[in-house]
């Protein structure tokens, strides 16, 4: 992978990862990044910012104060030569989005570079203009990996200095991964049809493809095929339960359903109406199948952990039902805390914790029965807020006016929905900073799960930020590109 020029080697690493083929070389990339730290120039803003971003992206500790202080003056502003280097500014802008709340030098860099790039964008060459526009719209750190790989393959093909061998390799790999995802989706579809919920229950929608899209967002790595399939099953069951609580179940039936999930016993569900028996049995059996898979592959029981997430989920759904029943409006804080659970975040991330983390034992995971990790909650809050931003149109049409946007407007005593949306977006960006703190000194065992949490936040933005299209229209577009439309070679 190395070239005779360290800066070219760094650029090659960046290109390989953006093309979506970095997983073939992960150990080599980490080793090379450590070596490059010692030999790269420390006075070139583009290179220094690029190295910082790549090191942090790959879980390697880097102190931004030590890295970037040479480019700032005594007032914390960019020095004149740096502020005129557009490529350097763009590189620093991208790096700044890797920063945490306490890393003020990166917060300042984000503000400064955004201003400089916005002012200069109209004066740039067409290719650089497009790169800056794309970055200002959505920084790389926030992009969904497989969709970004496809987008960048097309961009890289138009670069004058692209490597034709690397480009062809990336195209072949993308299509190969797509064929693997197609086979996985077939397996999920076969499971869903065999489960028969959409034929047994009139209110159930066929949304298993949408569920699988989310799993690809959370788990883009080719090697995590089995985990994607099992998580898609769990999300599909979640969406059925969501419909039961949200639109179909009566209040009295939902009380019984919640109690049945809390007891977690098939022998005690006779009091449930038939449609709830069918759903509970599907949940019970699917959860057991996943637990059996983890037992076979990891060697210990996760039944109590996964069961807890479903019980918490049912209780949170019931809390929302009580709000409606009693005509009670929660505080924004209470709504978000409850909404992280109803979003399915804790359920999904707890499942994946035991599927993708190495070194997990019953001893070092016992604390998960008491409290979910902070980064679970941060990712879930981002998901909850993006969900509200992206589905408010559909929810209003259904008569559901309870959302973070409206609650914030109520607490701020404003009637301007656009202002409410802007404040929610600002909350999301602040949550990203908090989530990034997990990358500052990452725990080796937790790093795969931190990446999953970051991927959940990325997928949330990509799926729910769809301009004037509906949520489902956006999903259909992503499904087409990820699963059905290969890249021409």
C-alpha positions, 0 to 999 in steps of 0.5 A: 500500500505504501508509496515513496511519497508519504503524502501520496500514501495518506491520500491513497488510504483516504481514497481506498476507504472512501471507495468502500474497500478499506476493510481489505486492508484495515490492519495495514491502514492502521500500521501505516497511519502510525508510521505516517504520523512520524514522517509527514510534514506538520506545516501543510494544513491539508495533510495535517487535517487529513491525517487527523481525520483518518487517525480518529476515524480508524480509532487511533488517539490524536490530540487536536491541540497539538496537531492544529495549533501551528495554523492558529494565531494568538486569538484562535483565528486561522493565520492568513496563509491557512485562510487562503488555502481552500484545499486545506480549509476543506480538509480542516472543515472535514476534520472538525466534524470529528471533534467532541464538545470539549475540543474547542479548537475543532469547534472554532475550526468548524465555524471558521472554515464554514464561513471561509468556504461559504464565501469562496465557493462561487469563485472556485473551479467547477470540480472544487466548487462541487466538492465544497458544496457537497461537504457543506451540505453533508460532511464525510463523517456523517455519510452512510458508508455504502451509499458514500462508496457508490457516490464516490466511485462515480466522483473518483472516475471523473478525477484526472489522476484516478488510478484505473486499477483501483477504480475497477477494483472498487466497482467490482467489489461494490457489485460483489457486495451488492450480490451478497446483500441481495442474497441476505435480503432473500433470506430475510424475505423468506423468513418474513413470508414463512413467519406469515404476519402480513397474511395473518394480521390485516394491519401489518405492512411488508416492511422487511426490505426497509428493515434490511436497509437499516441493518446495512446502514448500521453494519456495512462490513461484508463480514457481518452478514449473519448479524445483518440478517438477525437484526433485520428480523428483530426490526421487522418484529419491532415495526409490527409491535409499533403498529399495534401500539400506535394504530391498532390496539385498544387501550385495554388490550395494550395493557394486557399486551404490555403485561404479557411481554413483561411476563415473557411466558407463552403459557400466560398469553391466553387472555390476549386477543388473537392478533396479539397472541400471533405477534407475541409468539412471533416475538418470543420465537424470533428472540429465542432463535437469535439467543440460540445463535449467539449461544452457538457462536459466542458461548453464553446466554444473552436471553436476559439482556435481549428480553430486557430490551423488549420489556423496556420497549413495551413499557415505553410504548405503553407510556406513549399510549397513556399520554394519548389516553389521558390527553397529557402532553409530556415535557420535551425531555421526557418525550425524548428519553422515552422516544429513544427507547421506542425508536428501537435503539436500545433493542438494536444496539443490545443485540449487536453488542453481543453479535459484533463485539470481541471479548464480551463475557457474561462478567464484563457485560453484567452492567448492561442489565442496569443501565444502557451505555451513554453512546447508545443513548446519544445515537438513539436521541439523534435517531429520535430527532431525525425521525421526527424531522423526517416523518412529521408530514406523515404523522400530521396526516395521521393526526399525531401531533406529538413530536419533538418539534411541536413540544419544543415550539410549545416550551419556547412559546413559538408558532414558527415550525421552521424555527423549531426545526432549526433548533432540533437540528442544532440539538442533533449537531451538539449530540454528534459532538458528544458522540464523537467524544467516544472516539477521543480515547476509544475503548478497544473492545467497545470500538466496533460498537461505537462505530455501530452507534455512529453508523446509526446516526449516519443512517438516521440522517441519510434516511430521514433527510429527504427534502420534499419527498416522503420518508418512504420515497427516500427509502425506495431510492436508497434500496434501489441503489444499494440492492438492485442497481449495479455499477457499470464496469 
